[in-house]
Amino acid sequence: MRLPFAEELQETETTFLNRLMRLNIEFKGADYILTKVNNLTAAAGLKACSPLFDSRMVALSLQIPPEYKLSGAQEKAVLKAAVADLLPDVIVNRPKSGMVMSMQQWFVRDWQRQARSLLLNRHAAIAPYLDQTLIREWLNYRGEVFPRYGLKLWLLVTLEIWLQVNRR
């Protein structure tokens, strides 16, 4: 997906932070997040609006001096300050979560048996490299608690299939 204002973004690359912002907006935003949002909403017969990707909002954000965009390691400092009196603190200051597809539910519902068979097989290509006990705990949703275990399992399954296909 190509943003309609991609050319204007290049003209505002006056600082390292703006260059990073442009890359993030164009590749992560347009090619990843917005594609998902557009596909999901279109499937439901809806059209989503992404106000933070509006060309006027992007142009304005690129004019803000870098020292105001970051407050230490806190991203979106200006945006958070702008909405602090409108939204509860628990929303404004929550940890970053990203737009996560529900891999956990998908694994539990549809892929648990296949993933177990692929990853815990004694002939698994990843077996010499990864701790099978840890993988078993992840597949049983025990042990270390982490918010994206489904994504980690998906990556392991993808790696295992790739290694099997590309074995020499």
PASEBA-1860 file (N, C-alpha, C; in nm, 3 decimals):
! residues 168
1> MRLPFAEE> 0.086/-0.118/0.000/0.000/0.000/0.000/0.090/0.124/0.000 ~ 0.063/0.213/-0.088/0.144/0.336/-0.096/0.063/0.451/-0.039 ~ 0.123/0.522/0.055/0.054/0.637/0.112/0.048/0.748/0.009 ~ -0.064/0.818/-0.001/-0.077/0.924/-0.102/0.018/1.041/-0.078 ~ 0.070/1.053/0.042/0.155/1.167/0.075/0.300/1.124/0.096 ~ 0.341/1.009/0.043/0.476/0.956/0.065/0.584/1.052/0.014 ~ 0.558/1.117/-0.099/0.658/1.210/-0.153/0.679/1.329/-0.061 ~ 0.569/1.379/-0.003/0.582/1.493/0.088/0.661/1.455/0.213
9> LQETETTF> 0.650/1.329/0.254/0.725/1.284/0.371/0.874/1.298/0.349 ~ 0.921/1.266/0.230/1.064/1.273/0.202/1.117/1.415/0.214 ~ 1.034/1.512/0.183/1.076/1.652/0.190/1.094/1.700/0.334 ~ 1.039/1.627/0.431/1.045/1.672/0.570/1.151/1.597/0.650 ~ 1.236/1.524/0.583/1.339/1.445/0.651/1.456/1.533/0.693 ~ 1.430/1.628/0.779/1.535/1.720/0.821/1.611/1.670/0.943 ~ 1.556/1.573/1.014/1.623/1.520/1.132/1.623/1.367/1.124 ~ 1.711/1.307/1.201/1.716/1.161/1.206/1.583/1.104/1.252
17> LNRLMRLN> 1.522/1.167/1.352/1.393/1.120/1.403/1.286/1.125/1.295 ~ 1.284/1.233/1.214/1.187/1.241/1.105/1.210/1.132/1.001 ~ 1.336/1.099/0.975/1.364/0.991/0.880/1.310/0.858/0.936 ~ 1.332/0.835/1.065/1.279/0.714/1.127/1.126/0.713/1.124 ~ 1.066/0.829/1.153/0.920/0.839/1.149/0.867/0.807/1.010 ~ 0.932/0.863/0.907/0.887/0.837/0.771/0.893/0.689/0.737 ~ 1.004/0.625/0.772/1.017/0.482/0.745/0.911/0.403/0.820 ~ 0.887/0.439/0.944/0.785/0.371/1.023/0.646/0.391/0.964
25> IEFKGADY> 0.614/0.514/0.927/0.482/0.543/0.869/0.464/0.469/0.738 ~ 0.564/0.477/0.653/0.550/0.421/0.518/0.553/0.268/0.518 ~ 0.645/0.208/0.591/0.659/0.064/0.582/0.579/-0.012/0.687 ~ 0.596/0.023/0.812/0.520/-0.048/0.915/0.373/-0.007/0.910 ~ 0.349/0.122/0.898/0.211/0.169/0.896/0.138/0.129/0.770 ~ 0.186/0.179/0.657/0.114/0.158/0.531/0.121/0.014/0.483 ~ 0.237/-0.047/0.491/0.252/-0.181/0.436/0.211/-0.292/0.532 ~ 0.193/-0.260/0.658/0.165/-0.366/0.755/0.034/-0.341/0.828
33> ILTKVNNL> 0.031/-0.237/0.909/-0.086/-0.213/0.993/-0.208/-0.173/0.911 ~ -0.193/-0.073/0.825/-0.309/-0.026/0.748/-0.363/-0.134/0.654 ~ -0.274/-0.217/0.602/-0.319/-0.326/0.516/-0.410/-0.421/0.594 ~ -0.370/-0.455/0.717/-0.453/-0.542/0.801/-0.587/-0.476/0.831 ~ -0.580/-0.350/0.873/-0.703/-0.279/0.908/-0.797/-0.272/0.787 ~ -0.744/-0.236/0.671/-0.827/-0.227/0.551/-0.888/-0.361/0.513 ~ -0.810/-0.467/0.520/-0.861/-0.600/0.485/-0.968/-0.647/0.583 ~ -0.945/-0.626/0.712/-1.042/-0.670/0.812/-1.172/-0.592/0.804
41> TAAAGLKA> -1.161/-0.461/0.789/-1.283/-0.381/0.785/-1.358/-0.403/0.653 ~ -1.284/-0.418/0.543/-1.349/-0.443/0.414/-1.425/-0.575/0.416 ~ -1.371/-0.674/0.486/-1.438/-0.803/0.497/-1.572/-0.791/0.569 ~ -1.583/-0.689/0.653/-1.708/-0.665/0.726/-1.793/-0.558/0.657 ~ -1.751/-0.516/0.538/-1.826/-0.414/0.465/-1.809/-0.273/0.521 ~ -1.699/-0.250/0.589/-1.673/-0.120/0.651/-1.549/-0.057/0.590 ~ -1.535/0.074/0.610/-1.413/0.143/0.571/-1.360/0.212/0.695 ~ -1.237/0.178/0.730/-1.177/0.235/0.851/-1.109/0.368/0.818
49> CSPLFDSR> -1.112/0.456/0.913/-1.037/0.582/0.903/-0.926/0.577/1.007 ~ -0.806/0.610/0.965/-0.691/0.608/1.056/-0.643/0.751/1.073 ~ -0.695/0.821/1.172/-0.665/0.964/1.185/-0.517/0.995/1.202 ~ -0.440/0.905/1.262/-0.298/0.933/1.279/-0.220/0.919/1.148 ~ -0.282/0.863/1.046/-0.219/0.854/0.914/-0.275/0.957/0.816 ~ -0.362/1.044/0.864/-0.413/1.153/0.781/-0.294/1.241/0.740 ~ -0.289/1.281/0.614/-0.174/1.356/0.564/-0.150/1.485/0.642 ~ -0.257/1.551/0.687/-0.240/1.675/0.765/-0.180/1.645/0.902
57> MVALSLQI> -0.222/1.534/0.963/-0.168/1.496/1.093/-0.021/1.457/1.081 ~ 0.012/1.385/0.975/0.152/1.344/0.954/0.238/1.468/0.929 ~ 0.190/1.560/0.845/0.266/1.682/0.816/0.290/1.762/0.943 ~ 0.186/1.775/1.025/0.201/1.848/1.152/0.301/1.778/1.244 ~ 0.292/1.646/1.253/0.383/1.575/1.343/0.529/1.588/1.300 ~ 0.551/1.600/1.171/0.689/1.614/1.122/0.744/1.755/1.146 ~ 0.658/1.851/1.177/0.703/1.986/1.207/0.740/2.003/1.355 ~ 0.698/1.910/1.438/0.725/1.920/1.581/0.872/1.890/1.606
65> PPEYKLSG> 0.941/1.973/1.683/1.082/1.947/1.713/1.101/1.812/1.783 ~ 1.209/1.742/1.751/1.233/1.608/1.806/1.228/1.600/1.958 ~ 1.276/1.704/2.026/1.278/1.699/2.172/1.139/1.694/2.234 ~ 1.035/1.733/2.157/0.898/1.725/2.206/0.831/1.592/2.170 ~ 0.884/1.525/2.067/0.823/1.399/2.024/0.855/1.285/2.119 ~ 0.972/1.289/2.176/1.013/1.187/2.272/1.034/1.251/2.407 ~ 0.987/1.187/2.509/1.013/1.233/2.645/1.088/1.118/2.712 ~ 1.220/1.125/2.707/1.300/1.010/2.749/1.279/0.900/2.648
73> AQEKAVLK> 1.230/0.786/2.693/1.202/0.675/2.602/1.053/0.667/2.569 ~ 0.974/0.762/2.619/0.830/0.760/2.595/0.800/0.813/2.455 ~ 0.738/0.727/2.375/0.697/0.768/2.241/0.564/0.844/2.248 ~ 0.535/0.918/2.143/0.409/0.991/2.130/0.383/1.086/2.247 ~ 0.489/1.148/2.296/0.477/1.235/2.413/0.380/1.349/2.388 ~ 0.386/1.411/2.270/0.297/1.523/2.238/0.152/1.477/2.232 ~ 0.129/1.366/2.165/-0.007/1.313/2.155/-0.063/1.279/2.293 ~ 0.018/1.216/2.375/-0.026/1.179/2.510/-0.058/1.303/2.593
81> AAVADLLP> 0.025/1.405/2.581/0.000/1.529/2.654/-0.128/1.596/2.604 ~ -0.152/1.586/2.472/-0.271/1.651/2.413/-0.401/1.587/2.459 ~ -0.399/1.457/2.488/-0.524/1.389/2.526/-0.530/1.354/2.674 ~ -0.431/1.396/2.751/-0.424/1.359/2.893/-0.547/1.403/2.972 ~ -0.608/1.516/2.934/-0.727/1.561/3.007/-0.856/1.503/2.949 ~ -0.845/1.427/2.839/-0.963/1.369/2.775/-0.981/1.220/2.803 ~ -0.868/1.152/2.826/-0.872/1.008/2.845/-0.819/0.970/2.984 ~ -0.864/0.858/3.036/-0.813/0.814/3.167/-0.663/0.783/3.158
89> DVIVNRPK> -0.594/0.803/3.268/-0.450/0.779/3.275/-0.415/0.636/3.235 ~ -0.500/0.541/3.270/-0.474/0.400/3.240/-0.469/0.376/3.087 ~ -0.537/0.459/3.010/-0.534/0.450/2.864/-0.412/0.525/2.810 ~ -0.392/0.646/2.855/-0.283/0.730/2.803/-0.147/0.667/2.831 ~ -0.129/0.610/2.947/0.002/0.560/2.987/0.013/0.408/2.989 ~ -0.073/0.340/2.916/-0.062/0.194/2.911/0.058/0.153/2.828 ~ 0.107/0.033/2.851/0.221/-0.013/2.772/0.182/-0.034/2.626 ~ 0.278/-0.021/2.540/0.257/-0.042/2.397/0.217/-0.186/2.374
97> SGMVMSMQ> 0.114/-0.208/2.293/0.070/-0.344/2.267/0.070/-0.379/2.120 ~ 0.069/-0.281/2.035/0.064/-0.310/1.892/-0.072/-0.362/1.851 ~ -0.082/-0.391/1.725/-0.206/-0.448/1.672/-0.182/-0.597/1.654 ~ -0.218/-0.674/1.754/-0.184/-0.815/1.756/-0.302/-0.897/1.704 ~ -0.274/-0.982/1.609/-0.374/-1.079/1.567/-0.384/-1.182/1.679 ~ -0.494/-1.243/1.694/-0.513/-1.334/1.805/-0.453/-1.472/1.774 ~ -0.320/-1.477/1.771/-0.250/-1.602/1.744/-0.275/-1.704/1.855 ~ -0.285/-1.655/1.980/-0.306/-1.747/2.091/-0.434/-1.828/2.069
105> QWFVRDWQ> -0.542/-1.758/2.037/-0.671/-1.826/2.016/-0.662/-1.920/1.896 ~ -0.595/-1.876/1.792/-0.582/-1.957/1.672/-0.504/-2.085/1.703 ~ -0.397/-2.072/1.781/-0.319/-2.191/1.817/-0.402/-2.285/1.903 ~ -0.469/-2.235/2.003/-0.548/-2.321/2.091/-0.660/-2.389/2.012 ~ -0.728/-2.314/1.928/-0.845/-2.364/1.857/-0.809/-2.454/1.738 ~ -0.707/-2.412/1.658/-0.686/-2.478/1.529/-0.551/-2.546/1.510 ~ -0.448/-2.500/1.580/-0.314/-2.546/1.544/-0.239/-2.616/1.655 ~ -0.298/-2.635/1.770/-0.229/-2.694/1.884/-0.169/-2.830/1.851
113> RQARSLLL> -0.248/-2.919/1.794/-0.201/-3.055/1.765/-0.090/-3.055/1.660 ~ -0.110/-2.979/1.552/-0.009/-2.975/1.445/0.122/-2.913/1.495 ~ 0.112/-2.805/1.573/0.231/-2.739/1.626/0.308/-2.834/1.718 ~ 0.236/-2.904/1.802/0.299/-3.001/1.893/0.371/-3.110/1.813 ~ 0.303/-3.160/1.710/0.361/-3.264/1.626/0.487/-3.215/1.554 ~ 0.483/-3.095/1.504/0.598/-3.039/1.432/0.715/-3.007/1.525 ~ 0.686/-2.939/1.635/0.792/-2.883/1.719/0.850/-2.981/1.820 ~ 0.770/-3.079/1.864/0.819/-3.171/1.967/0.860/-3.306/1.910
121> NRHAAIAP> 0.853/-3.321/1.783/0.896/-3.443/1.716/1.046/-3.461/1.734 ~ 1.092/-3.582/1.765/1.236/-3.601/1.788/1.318/-3.578/1.662 ~ 1.252/-3.578/1.546/1.320/-3.550/1.419/1.302/-3.405/1.374 ~ 1.245/-3.323/1.460/1.224/-3.181/1.426/1.357/-3.115/1.393 ~ 1.358/-3.035/1.290/1.480/-2.967/1.246/1.532/-2.870/1.351 ~ 1.441/-2.815/1.432/1.485/-2.719/1.534/1.530/-2.786/1.663 ~ 1.505/-2.917/1.677/1.535/-2.989/1.801/1.678/-2.969/1.850 ~ 1.780/-2.973/1.763/1.916/-2.954/1.815/1.945/-2.813/1.865
129> YLDQTLIR> 1.862/-2.718/1.829/1.891/-2.578/1.856/1.810/-2.518/1.970 ~ 1.692/-2.573/1.995/1.601/-2.512/2.092/1.564/-2.611/2.202 ~ 1.542/-2.558/2.321/1.507/-2.637/2.438/1.364/-2.691/2.422 ~ 1.352/-2.822/2.406/1.221/-2.884/2.386/1.131/-2.867/2.509 ~ 1.191/-2.862/2.628/1.113/-2.842/2.750/1.043/-2.706/2.747 ~ 1.117/-2.605/2.705/1.058/-2.470/2.696/0.948/-2.467/2.591 ~ 0.972/-2.529/2.476/0.869/-2.532/2.371/0.745/-2.605/2.423 ~ 0.763/-2.716/2.495/0.650/-2.790/2.552/0.572/-2.700/2.650
137> EWLNYRGE> 0.644/-2.624/2.731/0.575/-2.533/2.825/0.496/-2.427/2.750 ~ 0.554/-2.374/2.642/0.482/-2.274/2.563/0.356/-2.336/2.502 ~ 0.369/-2.456/2.450/0.253/-2.523/2.388/0.145/-2.557/2.491 ~ 0.185/-2.572/2.615/0.090/-2.597/2.724/0.050/-2.467/2.795 ~ 0.103/-2.355/2.746/0.074/-2.223/2.802/0.108/-2.216/2.950 ~ 0.225/-2.272/2.983/0.276/-2.267/3.121/0.414/-2.205/3.118 ~ 0.466/-2.181/3.237/0.600/-2.126/3.247/0.596/-1.975/3.235 ~ 0.693/-1.921/3.166/0.704/-1.776/3.150/0.574/-1.720/3.091
145> VFPRYGLK> 0.525/-1.617/3.152/0.404/-1.553/3.101/0.447/-1.438/3.009 ~ 0.407/-1.443/2.886/0.437/-1.334/2.795/0.316/-1.312/2.706 ~ 0.294/-1.189/2.666/0.169/-1.155/2.598/0.157/-1.208/2.456 ~ 0.265/-1.246/2.393/0.255/-1.287/2.253/0.307/-1.428/2.231 ~ 0.270/-1.519/2.319/0.320/-1.655/2.303/0.270/-1.718/2.174 ~ 0.151/-1.684/2.131/0.100/-1.736/2.004/0.188/-1.694/1.888 ~ 0.234/-1.570/1.889/0.322/-1.522/1.784/0.455/-1.596/1.789 ~ 0.506/-1.619/1.908/0.633/-1.692/1.921/0.617/-1.835/1.870
153> LWLLVTLE> 0.506/-1.899/1.903/0.481/-2.034/1.852/0.468/-2.033/1.699 ~ 0.399/-1.934/1.648/0.385/-1.921/1.502/0.522/-1.908/1.436 ~ 0.610/-1.828/1.494/0.744/-1.812/1.439/0.822/-1.943/1.444 ~ 0.809/-2.018/1.553/0.876/-2.147/1.563/0.822/-2.247/1.460 ~ 0.691/-2.252/1.444/0.631/-2.342/1.345/0.678/-2.303/1.204 ~ 0.678/-2.175/1.175/0.723/-2.127/1.044/0.869/-2.165/1.021 ~ 0.953/-2.145/1.121/1.094/-2.182/1.109/1.109/-2.332/1.087 ~ 1.036/-2.412/1.162/1.044/-2.558/1.148/1.005/-2.600/1.006
161> IWLQVNRR> 0.896/-2.548/0.956/0.852/-2.584/0.820/0.956/-2.540/0.718 ~ 1.009/-2.420/0.735/1.111/-2.371/0.641/1.234/-2.460/0.645 ~ 1.279/-2.497/0.765/1.396/-2.584/0.777/1.370/-2.720/0.713 ~ 1.250/-2.774/0.731/1.217/-2.904/0.670/1.218/-2.895/0.518 ~ 1.159/-2.790/0.465/1.153/-2.773/0.319/1.291/-2.752/0.260 ~ 1.377/-2.685/0.334/1.510/-2.649/0.281/1.623/-2.738/0.335 ~ 1.590/-2.854/0.389/1.694/-2.948/0.435/1.775/-2.995/0.316 ~ 1.903/-3.011/0.340/1.990/-3.061/0.232/2.039/-3.198/0.269
END
